[in-house]
Amino acid sequence: MIIIKVTQHIKVSIFRPTAIETAGLRNGLAIELVQEIGRCITTITEDARETVFLFQRLSMALQQGNAVAFQNTMSTE
């Protein structure tokens, strides 16, 4: 049962590797991907701000990840 679901999911999925960096230019394809996802969410929610919210959520996730990585470099002694 699970194998069938995964196989069906793979048939309709597109894998697009993306990278989000703290500073510097972002990959143009990554921006297009996020905008496309934002448009899909906007279609469902009918809120035109969804793409902006998605970029904000990605930015917050990146900042939280950086904070955890930085905190783990501190000595616990």
C-alpha positions in Angstrom: 0.0 0.0 0.0 2.7 2.5 0.9 4.8 1.6 -2.1 1.9 2.3 -4.4 1.3 5.7 -2.8 5.0 6.6 -3.1 5.1 5.5 -6.7 2.1 7.6 -7.5 3.6 10.6 -5.8 6.9 10.2 -7.7 5.0 10.2 -11.0 3.6 13.7 -10.4 6.6 15.2 -8.5 9.3 17.4 -9.9 12.6 17.5 -8.0 14.2 20.9 -8.2 17.3 21.3 -6.0 17.3 24.8 -4.4 19.6 26.6 -2.0 18.8 29.6 0.2 21.7 31.6 1.5 21.9 34.2 4.2 23.5 36.8 2.0 24.1 37.2 -1.7 22.1 36.5 -4.8 19.5 33.8 -4.8 19.2 31.3 -7.6 16.8 32.5 -10.2 15.2 29.0 -10.5 14.7 28.9 -6.7 12.9 32.2 -6.8 10.7 31.0 -9.6 9.9 27.8 -7.7 8.9 29.7 -4.6 6.8 32.1 -6.6 5.1 29.2 -8.3 4.3 27.6 -5.0 3.1 31.0 -3.7 0.7 31.3 -6.7 -0.7 27.8 -6.0 -1.3 28.7 -2.4 -2.9 32.0 -3.5 -5.2 30.2 -5.8 -6.4 28.0 -2.9 -6.6 30.7 -0.2 -7.5 33.7 -2.4 -4.9 35.8 -0.5 -2.6 37.7 -2.8 0.0 38.0 0.0 0.8 34.3 0.2 4.0 34.5 -1.9 5.3 37.2 0.4 4.4 35.1 3.4 6.2 32.1 1.9 9.4 34.0 1.4 9.1 35.3 5.0 8.6 31.8 6.4 11.6 30.5 4.4 13.7 33.4 5.7 12.7 32.7 9.3 13.5 29.0 8.9 16.9 29.9 7.6 17.6 32.3 10.5 16.4 29.7 13.0 18.7 27.1 11.4 21.6 29.5 11.5 20.9 30.3 15.2 20.9 26.6 16.1 24.1 26.0 14.1 25.8 29.0 15.8 24.6 27.9 19.3 26.0 24.4 18.8 29.5 25.9 18.2 29.5 27.4 21.8 31.3 25.5 24.5 29.1 23.9 27.1 31.8 24.0 29.8 
